[in-house]
Amino acid sequence: MAKNTGDGYRRGAVTGRTQFQRPDGNWQKRDERTGQLMSVKDDGTPFKGVAKEPDGRDTDNA
């Protein structure tokens, strides 16, 4: 399980989630198990600790 350190970084990977960059430049998370789209980050930087698609970090539908 990923833990926030309070120092601007996360220790460990967030499992069961991937992220991709939308055409508008924002990053959006996707649940690997259900395929459901989740939150959008609109500052142009990716989510910390979340694998980018395609990932290969987790098994199929982790």
mmCIF file of the N, C-alpha and C atoms, coordinates in Angstrom:
data_MODEL
# 
_entry.id   MODEL 
# 
loop_
_atom_site.group_PDB 
_atom_site.id 
_atom_site.type_symbol 
_atom_site.label_atom_id 
_atom_site.label_alt_id 
_atom_site.label_comp_id 
_atom_site.label_asym_id 
_atom_site.label_entity_id 
_atom_site.label_seq_id 
_atom_site.pdbx_PDB_ins_code 
_atom_site.Cartn_x 
_atom_site.Cartn_y 
_atom_site.Cartn_z 
_atom_site.occupancy 
_atom_site.B_iso_or_equiv 
_atom_site.pdbx_formal_charge 
_atom_site.auth_seq_id 
_atom_site.auth_comp_id 
_atom_site.auth_asym_id 
_atom_site.auth_atom_id 
_atom_site.pdbx_PDB_model_num 
ATOM 1   N N  . MET A 1 1  ? 0.841   -1.176 0.000   1.00 0.00 ? 1  MET A N  1 
ATOM 2   C CA . MET A 1 1  ? 0.000   0.000  0.000   1.00 0.00 ? 1  MET A CA 1 
ATOM 3   C C  . MET A 1 1  ? 0.889   1.244  0.000   1.00 0.00 ? 1  MET A C  1 
ATOM 4   N N  . ALA A 1 2  ? 0.511   2.226  -0.768  1.00 0.00 ? 2  ALA A N  1 
ATOM 5   C CA . ALA A 1 2  ? 1.278   3.463  -0.851  1.00 0.00 ? 2  ALA A CA 1 
ATOM 6   C C  . ALA A 1 2  ? 1.002   4.332  0.375   1.00 0.00 ? 2  ALA A C  1 
ATOM 7   N N  . LYS A 1 3  ? 2.033   4.989  0.834   1.00 0.00 ? 3  LYS A N  1 
ATOM 8   C CA . LYS A 1 3  ? 1.908   5.884  1.994   1.00 0.00 ? 3  LYS A CA 1 
ATOM 9   C C  . LYS A 1 3  ? 2.471   7.249  1.644   1.00 0.00 ? 3  LYS A C  1 
ATOM 10  N N  . ASN A 1 4  ? 1.770   8.298  2.035   1.00 0.00 ? 4  ASN A N  1 
ATOM 11  C CA . ASN A 1 4  ? 2.301   9.643  1.886   1.00 0.00 ? 4  ASN A CA 1 
ATOM 12  C C  . ASN A 1 4  ? 3.327   9.880  2.990   1.00 0.00 ? 4  ASN A C  1 
ATOM 13  N N  . THR A 1 5  ? 4.432   10.537 2.634   1.00 0.00 ? 5  THR A N  1 
ATOM 14  C CA . THR A 1 5  ? 5.484   10.774 3.621   1.00 0.00 ? 5  THR A CA 1 
ATOM 15  C C  . THR A 1 5  ? 5.366   12.155 4.254   1.00 0.00 ? 5  THR A C  1 
ATOM 16  N N  . GLY A 1 6  ? 4.646   13.064 3.595   1.00 0.00 ? 6  GLY A N  1 
ATOM 17  C CA . GLY A 1 6  ? 4.570   14.430 4.083   1.00 0.00 ? 6  GLY A CA 1 
ATOM 18  C C  . GLY A 1 6  ? 5.706   15.294 3.577   1.00 0.00 ? 6  GLY A C  1 
ATOM 19  N N  . ASP A 1 7  ? 6.614   14.697 2.804   1.00 0.00 ? 7  ASP A N  1 
ATOM 20  C CA . ASP A 1 7  ? 7.763   15.420 2.261   1.00 0.00 ? 7  ASP A CA 1 
ATOM 21  C C  . ASP A 1 7  ? 7.666   15.602 0.750   1.00 0.00 ? 7  ASP A C  1 
ATOM 22  N N  . GLY A 1 8  ? 6.466   15.497 0.177   1.00 0.00 ? 8  GLY A N  1 
ATOM 23  C CA . GLY A 1 8  ? 6.277   15.732 -1.248  1.00 0.00 ? 8  GLY A CA 1 
ATOM 24  C C  . GLY A 1 8  ? 6.460   14.515 -2.134  1.00 0.00 ? 8  GLY A C  1 
ATOM 25  N N  . TYR A 1 9  ? 6.529   13.328 -1.524  1.00 0.00 ? 9  TYR A N  1 
ATOM 26  C CA . TYR A 1 9  ? 6.596   12.125 -2.342  1.00 0.00 ? 9  TYR A CA 1 
ATOM 27  C C  . TYR A 1 9  ? 5.848   11.001 -1.639  1.00 0.00 ? 9  TYR A C  1 
ATOM 28  N N  . ARG A 1 10 ? 5.593   9.936  -2.372  1.00 0.00 ? 10 ARG A N  1 
ATOM 29  C CA . ARG A 1 10 ? 4.833   8.810  -1.864  1.00 0.00 ? 10 ARG A CA 1 
ATOM 30  C C  . ARG A 1 10 ? 5.741   7.593  -1.858  1.00 0.00 ? 10 ARG A C  1 
ATOM 31  N N  . ARG A 1 11 ? 5.674   6.803  -0.802  1.00 0.00 ? 11 ARG A N  1 
ATOM 32  C CA . ARG A 1 11 ? 6.490   5.596  -0.702  1.00 0.00 ? 11 ARG A CA 1 
ATOM 33  C C  . ARG A 1 11 ? 5.623   4.410  -1.122  1.00 0.00 ? 11 ARG A C  1 
ATOM 34  N N  . GLY A 1 12 ? 6.020   3.731  -2.202  1.00 0.00 ? 12 GLY A N  1 
ATOM 35  C CA . GLY A 1 12 ? 5.282   2.581  -2.705  1.00 0.00 ? 12 GLY A CA 1 
ATOM 36  C C  . GLY A 1 12 ? 4.357   2.986  -3.841  1.00 0.00 ? 12 GLY A C  1 
ATOM 37  N N  . ALA A 1 13 ? 3.844   1.999  -4.522  1.00 0.00 ? 13 ALA A N  1 
ATOM 38  C CA . ALA A 1 13 ? 2.981   2.230  -5.678  1.00 0.00 ? 13 ALA A CA 1 
ATOM 39  C C  . ALA A 1 13 ? 1.519   2.076  -5.287  1.00 0.00 ? 13 ALA A C  1 
ATOM 40  N N  . VAL A 1 14 ? 0.667   2.818  -5.955  1.00 0.00 ? 14 VAL A N  1 
ATOM 41  C CA . VAL A 1 14 ? -0.764  2.674  -5.785  1.00 0.00 ? 14 VAL A CA 1 
ATOM 42  C C  . VAL A 1 14 ? -1.184  1.518  -6.687  1.00 0.00 ? 14 VAL A C  1 
ATOM 43  N N  . THR A 1 15 ? -1.745  0.456  -6.127  1.00 0.00 ? 15 THR A N  1 
ATOM 44  C CA . THR A 1 15 ? -2.109  -0.709 -6.927  1.00 0.00 ? 15 THR A CA 1 
ATOM 45  C C  . THR A 1 15 ? -3.554  -0.627 -7.369  1.00 0.00 ? 15 THR A C  1 
ATOM 46  N N  . GLY A 1 16 ? -3.847  -1.271 -8.490  1.00 0.00 ? 16 GLY A N  1 
ATOM 47  C CA . GLY A 1 16 ? -5.212  -1.312 -9.007  1.00 0.00 ? 16 GLY A CA 1 
ATOM 48  C C  . GLY A 1 16 ? -5.638  -0.030 -9.688  1.00 0.00 ? 16 GLY A C  1 
ATOM 49  N N  . ARG A 1 17 ? -4.710  0.876  -9.951  1.00 0.00 ? 17 ARG A N  1 
ATOM 50  C CA . ARG A 1 17 ? -5.016  2.142  -10.610 1.00 0.00 ? 17 ARG A CA 1 
ATOM 51  C C  . ARG A 1 17 ? -3.969  2.413  -11.683 1.00 0.00 ? 17 ARG A C  1 
ATOM 52  N N  . THR A 1 18 ? -4.402  3.007  -12.773 1.00 0.00 ? 18 THR A N  1 
ATOM 53  C CA . THR A 1 18 ? -3.486  3.509  -13.786 1.00 0.00 ? 18 THR A CA 1 
ATOM 54  C C  . THR A 1 18 ? -3.897  4.927  -14.114 1.00 0.00 ? 18 THR A C  1 
ATOM 55  N N  . GLN A 1 19 ? -3.048  5.637  -14.828 1.00 0.00 ? 19 GLN A N  1 
ATOM 56  C CA . GLN A 1 19 ? -3.386  6.992  -15.225 1.00 0.00 ? 19 GLN A CA 1 
ATOM 57  C C  . GLN A 1 19 ? -2.990  7.206  -16.677 1.00 0.00 ? 19 GLN A C  1 
ATOM 58  N N  . PHE A 1 20 ? -3.674  8.119  -17.319 1.00 0.00 ? 20 PHE A N  1 
ATOM 59  C CA . PHE A 1 20 ? -3.367  8.458  -18.694 1.00 0.00 ? 20 PHE A CA 1 
ATOM 60  C C  . PHE A 1 20 ? -3.573  9.948  -18.879 1.00 0.00 ? 20 PHE A C  1 
ATOM 61  N N  . GLN A 1 21 ? -2.909  10.497 -19.887 1.00 0.00 ? 21 GLN A N  1 
ATOM 62  C CA . GLN A 1 21 ? -3.051  11.928 -20.163 1.00 0.00 ? 21 GLN A CA 1 
ATOM 63  C C  . GLN A 1 21 ? -4.120  12.109 -21.224 1.00 0.00 ? 21 GLN A C  1 
ATOM 64  N N  . ARG A 1 22 ? -5.088  12.924 -20.908 1.00 0.00 ? 22 ARG A N  1 
ATOM 65  C CA . ARG A 1 22 ? -6.187  13.204 -21.819 1.00 0.00 ? 22 ARG A CA 1 
ATOM 66  C C  . ARG A 1 22 ? -5.733  14.174 -22.903 1.00 0.00 ? 22 ARG A C  1 
ATOM 67  N N  . PRO A 1 23 ? -6.484  14.272 -24.000 1.00 0.00 ? 23 PRO A N  1 
ATOM 68  C CA . PRO A 1 23 ? -6.110  15.201 -25.075 1.00 0.00 ? 23 PRO A CA 1 
ATOM 69  C C  . PRO A 1 23 ? -6.008  16.654 -24.621 1.00 0.00 ? 23 PRO A C  1 
ATOM 70  N N  . ASP A 1 24 ? -6.713  17.026 -23.561 1.00 0.00 ? 24 ASP A N  1 
ATOM 71  C CA . ASP A 1 24 ? -6.646  18.407 -23.074 1.00 0.00 ? 24 ASP A CA 1 
ATOM 72  C C  . ASP A 1 24 ? -5.436  18.656 -22.167 1.00 0.00 ? 24 ASP A C  1 
ATOM 73  N N  . GLY A 1 25 ? -4.580  17.622 -21.959 1.00 0.00 ? 25 GLY A N  1 
ATOM 74  C CA . GLY A 1 25 ? -3.365  17.779 -21.165 1.00 0.00 ? 25 GLY A CA 1 
ATOM 75  C C  . GLY A 1 25 ? -3.524  17.405 -19.703 1.00 0.00 ? 25 GLY A C  1 
ATOM 76  N N  . ASN A 1 26 ? -4.747  17.171 -19.236 1.00 0.00 ? 26 ASN A N  1 
ATOM 77  C CA . ASN A 1 26 ? -4.978  16.776 -17.847 1.00 0.00 ? 26 ASN A CA 1 
ATOM 78  C C  . ASN A 1 26 ? -4.760  15.279 -17.684 1.00 0.00 ? 26 ASN A C  1 
ATOM 79  N N  . TRP A 1 27 ? -4.443  14.859 -16.474 1.00 0.00 ? 27 TRP A N  1 
ATOM 80  C CA . TRP A 1 27 ? -4.238  13.443 -16.155 1.00 0.00 ? 27 TRP A CA 1 
ATOM 81  C C  . TRP A 1 27 ? -5.485  12.898 -15.477 1.00 0.00 ? 27 TRP A C  1 
ATOM 82  N N  . GLN A 1 28 ? -5.885  11.675 -15.856 1.00 0.00 ? 28 GLN A N  1 
ATOM 83  C CA . GLN A 1 28 ? -7.064  11.045 -15.278 1.00 0.00 ? 28 GLN A CA 1 
ATOM 84  C C  . GLN A 1 28 ? -6.716  9.637  -14.837 1.00 0.00 ? 28 GLN A C  1 
ATOM 85  N N  . LYS A 1 29 ? -7.280  9.229  -13.666 1.00 0.00 ? 29 LYS A N  1 
ATOM 86  C CA . LYS A 1 29 ? -7.051  7.884  -13.137 1.00 0.00 ? 29 LYS A CA 1 
ATOM 87  C C  . LYS A 1 29 ? -8.143  6.945  -13.632 1.00 0.00 ? 29 LYS A C  1 
ATOM 88  N N  . ARG A 1 30 ? -7.757  5.658  -13.785 1.00 0.00 ? 30 ARG A N  1 
ATOM 89  C CA . ARG A 1 30 ? -8.700  4.614  -14.175 1.00 0.00 ? 30 ARG A CA 1 
ATOM 90  C C  . ARG A 1 30 ? -8.543  3.449  -13.202 1.00 0.00 ? 30 ARG A C  1 
ATOM 91  N N  . ASP A 1 31 ? -9.662  2.881  -12.763 1.00 0.00 ? 31 ASP A N  1 
ATOM 92  C CA . ASP A 1 31 ? -9.648  1.692  -11.918 1.00 0.00 ? 31 ASP A CA 1 
ATOM 93  C C  . ASP A 1 31 ? -9.381  0.493  -12.817 1.00 0.00 ? 31 ASP A C  1 
ATOM 94  N N  . GLU A 1 32 ? -8.308  -0.275 -12.549 1.00 0.00 ? 32 GLU A N  1 
ATOM 95  C CA . GLU A 1 32 ? -7.957  -1.411 -13.401 1.00 0.00 ? 32 GLU A CA 1 
ATOM 96  C C  . GLU A 1 32 ? -8.977  -2.532 -13.328 1.00 0.00 ? 32 GLU A C  1 
ATOM 97  N N  . ARG A 1 33 ? -9.632  -2.686 -12.203 1.00 0.00 ? 33 ARG A N  1 
ATOM 98  C CA . ARG A 1 33 ? -10.568 -3.795 -12.042 1.00 0.00 ? 33 ARG A CA 1 
ATOM 99  C C  . ARG A 1 33 ? -11.862 -3.574 -12.806 1.00 0.00 ? 33 ARG A C  1 
ATOM 100 N N  . THR A 1 34 ? -12.403 -2.364 -12.728 1.00 0.00 ? 34 THR A N  1 
ATOM 101 C CA . THR A 1 34 ? -13.708 -2.095 -13.334 1.00 0.00 ? 34 THR A CA 1 
ATOM 102 C C  . THR A 1 34 ? -13.614 -1.274 -14.611 1.00 0.00 ? 34 THR A C  1 
ATOM 103 N N  . GLY A 1 35 ? -12.492 -0.612 -14.841 1.00 0.00 ? 35 GLY A N  1 
ATOM 104 C CA . GLY A 1 35 ? -12.359 0.259  -16.008 1.00 0.00 ? 35 GLY A CA 1 
ATOM 105 C C  . GLY A 1 35 ? -12.994 1.625  -15.801 1.00 0.00 ? 35 GLY A C  1 
ATOM 106 N N  . GLN A 1 36 ? -13.554 1.855  -14.616 1.00 0.00 ? 36 GLN A N  1 
ATOM 107 C CA . GLN A 1 36 ? -14.234 3.106  -14.325 1.00 0.00 ? 36 GLN A CA 1 
ATOM 108 C C  . GLN A 1 36 ? -13.236 4.253  -14.262 1.00 0.00 ? 36 GLN A C  1 
ATOM 109 N N  . LEU A 1 37 ? -13.598 5.374  -14.902 1.00 0.00 ? 37 LEU A N  1 
ATOM 110 C CA . LEU A 1 37 ? -12.765 6.564  -14.853 1.00 0.00 ? 37 LEU A CA 1 
ATOM 111 C C  . LEU A 1 37 ? -12.959 7.246  -13.516 1.00 0.00 ? 37 LEU A C  1 
ATOM 112 N N  . MET A 1 38 ? -11.848 7.755  -12.974 1.00 0.00 ? 38 MET A N  1 
ATOM 113 C CA . MET A 1 38 ? -11.877 8.348  -11.646 1.00 0.00 ? 38 MET A CA 1 
ATOM 114 C C  . MET A 1 38 ? -11.513 9.823  -11.740 1.00 0.00 ? 38 MET A C  1 
ATOM 115 N N  . SER A 1 39 ? -10.832 10.336 -10.761 1.00 0.00 ? 39 SER A N  1 
ATOM 116 C CA . SER A 1 39 ? -10.571 11.769 -10.664 1.00 0.00 ? 39 SER A CA 1 
ATOM 117 C C  . SER A 1 39 ? -9.627  12.273 -11.758 1.00 0.00 ? 39 SER A C  1 
ATOM 118 N N  . VAL A 1 40 ? -9.733  13.570 -12.024 1.00 0.00 ? 40 VAL A N  1 
ATOM 119 C CA . VAL A 1 40 ? -8.914  14.262 -13.011 1.00 0.00 ? 40 VAL A CA 1 
ATOM 120 C C  . VAL A 1 40 ? -8.039  15.276 -12.286 1.00 0.00 ? 40 VAL A C  1 
ATOM 121 N N  . LYS A 1 41 ? -6.773  15.339 -12.665 1.00 0.00 ? 41 LYS A N  1 
ATOM 122 C CA . LYS A 1 41 ? -5.855  16.307 -12.085 1.00 0.00 ? 41 LYS A CA 1 
ATOM 123 C C  . LYS A 1 41 ? -5.584  17.365 -13.139 1.00 0.00 ? 41 LYS A C  1 
ATOM 124 N N  . ASP A 1 42 ? -5.965  18.600 -12.857 1.00 0.00 ? 42 ASP A N  1 
ATOM 125 C CA . ASP A 1 42 ? -5.960  19.628 -13.899 1.00 0.00 ? 42 ASP A CA 1 
ATOM 126 C C  . ASP A 1 42 ? -4.783  20.585 -13.840 1.00 0.00 ? 42 ASP A C  1 
ATOM 127 N N  . ASP A 1 43 ? -3.733  20.247 -13.082 1.00 0.00 ? 43 ASP A N  1 
ATOM 128 C CA . ASP A 1 43 ? -2.578  21.152 -13.051 1.00 0.00 ? 43 ASP A CA 1 
ATOM 129 C C  . ASP A 1 43 ? -1.493  20.740 -14.049 1.00 0.00 ? 43 ASP A C  1 
ATOM 130 N N  . GLY A 1 44 ? -1.747  19.695 -14.834 1.00 0.00 ? 44 GLY A N  1 
ATOM 131 C CA . GLY A 1 44 ? -0.805  19.292 -15.869 1.00 0.00 ? 44 GLY A CA 1 
ATOM 132 C C  . GLY A 1 44 ? 0.271   18.336 -15.420 1.00 0.00 ? 44 GLY A C  1 
ATOM 133 N N  . THR A 1 45 ? 0.300   17.984 -14.125 1.00 0.00 ? 45 THR A N  1 
ATOM 134 C CA . THR A 1 45 ? 1.294   17.034 -13.625 1.00 0.00 ? 45 THR A CA 1 
ATOM 135 C C  . THR A 1 45 ? 0.595   15.713 -13.303 1.00 0.00 ? 45 THR A C  1 
ATOM 136 N N  . PRO A 1 46 ? 1.277   14.582 -13.479 1.00 0.00 ? 46 PRO A N  1 
ATOM 137 C CA . PRO A 1 46 ? 0.648   13.287 -13.204 1.00 0.00 ? 46 PRO A CA 1 
ATOM 138 C C  . PRO A 1 46 ? 0.478   13.037 -11.710 1.00 0.00 ? 46 PRO A C  1 
ATOM 139 N N  . PHE A 1 47 ? -0.412  12.095 -11.375 1.00 0.00 ? 47 PHE A N  1 
ATOM 140 C CA . PHE A 1 47 ? -0.604  11.668 -9.993  1.00 0.00 ? 47 PHE A CA 1 
ATOM 141 C C  . PHE A 1 47 ? 0.667   10.969 -9.515  1.00 0.00 ? 47 PHE A C  1 
ATOM 142 N N  . LYS A 1 48 ? 1.010   11.130 -8.239  1.00 0.00 ? 48 LYS A N  1 
ATOM 143 C CA . LYS A 1 48 ? 2.201   10.497 -7.677  1.00 0.00 ? 48 LYS A CA 1 
ATOM 144 C C  . LYS A 1 48 ? 1.908   9.037  -7.349  1.00 0.00 ? 48 LYS A C  1 
ATOM 145 N N  . GLY A 1 49 ? 2.809   8.148  -7.748  1.00 0.00 ? 49 GLY A N  1 
ATOM 146 C CA . GLY A 1 49 ? 2.720   6.745  -7.370  1.00 0.00 ? 49 GLY A CA 1 
ATOM 147 C C  . GLY A 1 49 ? 1.729   5.926  -8.155  1.00 0.00 ? 49 GLY A C  1 
ATOM 148 N N  . VAL A 1 50 ? 1.096   6.493  -9.191  1.00 0.00 ? 50 VAL A N  1 
ATOM 149 C CA . VAL A 1 50 ? 0.120   5.768  -9.994  1.00 0.00 ? 50 VAL A CA 1 
ATOM 150 C C  . VAL A 1 50 ? 0.765   5.437  -11.334 1.00 0.00 ? 50 VAL A C  1 
ATOM 151 N N  . ALA A 1 51 ? 0.693   4.164  -11.747 1.00 0.00 ? 51 ALA A N  1 
ATOM 152 C CA . ALA A 1 51 ? 1.322   3.718  -12.988 1.00 0.00 ? 51 ALA A CA 1 
ATOM 153 C C  . ALA A 1 51 ? 0.669   4.385  -14.198 1.00 0.00 ? 51 ALA A C  1 
ATOM 154 N N  . LYS A 1 52 ? 1.489   4.715  -15.170 1.00 0.00 ? 52 LYS A N  1 
ATOM 155 C CA . LYS A 1 52 ? 0.987   5.297  -16.409 1.00 0.00 ? 52 LYS A CA 1 
ATOM 156 C C  . LYS A 1 52 ? 0.625   4.169  -17.375 1.00 0.00 ? 52 LYS A C  1 
ATOM 157 N N  . GLU A 1 53 ? -0.407  4.381  -18.173 1.00 0.00 ? 53 GLU A N  1 
ATOM 158 C CA . GLU A 1 53 ? -0.820  3.375  -19.155 1.00 0.00 ? 53 GLU A CA 1 
ATOM 159 C C  . GLU A 1 53 ? 0.049   3.491  -20.387 1.00 0.00 ? 53 GLU A C  1 
ATOM 160 N N  . PRO A 1 54 ? 0.384   2.387  -21.050 1.00 0.00 ? 54 PRO A N  1 
ATOM 161 C CA . PRO A 1 54 ? 0.265   1.022  -20.519 1.00 0.00 ? 54 PRO A CA 1 
ATOM 162 C C  . PRO A 1 54 ? 1.314   0.808  -19.446 1.00 0.00 ? 54 PRO A C  1 
ATOM 163 N N  . ASP A 1 55 ? 0.966   0.067  -18.391 1.00 0.00 ? 55 ASP A N  1 
ATOM 164 C CA . ASP A 1 55 ? 1.888   0.001  -17.268 1.00 0.00 ? 55 ASP A CA 1 
ATOM 165 C C  . ASP A 1 55 ? 2.749   -1.244 -17.237 1.00 0.00 ? 55 ASP A C  1 
ATOM 166 N N  . GLY A 1 56 ? 2.193   -2.421 -17.056 1.00 0.00 ? 56 GLY A N  1 
ATOM 167 C CA . GLY A 1 56 ? 3.004   -3.619 -16.906 1.00 0.00 ? 56 GLY A CA 1 
ATOM 168 C C  . GLY A 1 56 ? 3.500   -3.802 -15.480 1.00 0.00 ? 56 GLY A C  1 
ATOM 169 N N  . ARG A 1 57 ? 3.155   -2.865 -14.583 1.00 0.00 ? 57 ARG A N  1 
ATOM 170 C CA . ARG A 1 57 ? 3.562   -2.976 -13.189 1.00 0.00 ? 57 ARG A CA 1 
ATOM 171 C C  . ARG A 1 57 ? 2.750   -4.035 -12.473 1.00 0.00 ? 57 ARG A C  1 
ATOM 172 N N  . ASP A 1 58 ? 1.458   -4.055 -12.730 1.00 0.00 ? 58 ASP A N  1 
ATOM 173 C CA . ASP A 1 58 ? 0.559   -5.007 -12.087 1.00 0.00 ? 58 ASP A CA 1 
ATOM 174 C C  . ASP A 1 58 ? 0.175   -6.109 -13.069 1.00 0.00 ? 58 ASP A C  1 
ATOM 175 N N  . THR A 1 59 ? -0.415  -7.167 -12.550 1.00 0.00 ? 59 THR A N  1 
ATOM 176 C CA . THR A 1 59 ? -0.941  -8.213 -13.410 1.00 0.00 ? 59 THR A CA 1 
ATOM 177 C C  . THR A 1 59 ? -2.218  -7.705 -14.072 1.00 0.00 ? 59 THR A C  1 
ATOM 178 N N  . ASP A 1 60 ? -2.748  -8.472 -15.027 1.00 0.00 ? 60 ASP A N  1 
ATOM 179 C CA . ASP A 1 60 ? -3.985  -8.081 -15.697 1.00 0.00 ? 60 ASP A CA 1 
ATOM 180 C C  . ASP A 1 60 ? -5.092  -7.887 -14.668 1.00 0.00 ? 60 ASP A C  1 
ATOM 181 N N  . ASN A 1 61 ? -5.759  -6.752 -14.728 1.00 0.00 ? 61 ASN A N  1 
ATOM 182 C CA . ASN A 1 61 ? -6.858  -6.420 -13.811 1.00 0.00 ? 61 ASN A CA 1 
ATOM 183 C C  . ASN A 1 61 ? -6.468  -6.651 -12.364 1.00 0.00 ? 61 ASN A C  1 
ATOM 184 N N  . ALA A 1 62 ? -5.385  -6.062 -11.961 1.00 0.00 ? 62 ALA A N  1 
ATOM 185 C CA . ALA A 1 62 ? -4.793  -6.238 -10.632 1.00 0.00 ? 62 ALA A CA 1 
ATOM 186 C C  . ALA A 1 62 ? -5.788  -6.257 -9.511  1.00 0.00 ? 62 ALA A C  1 
# 
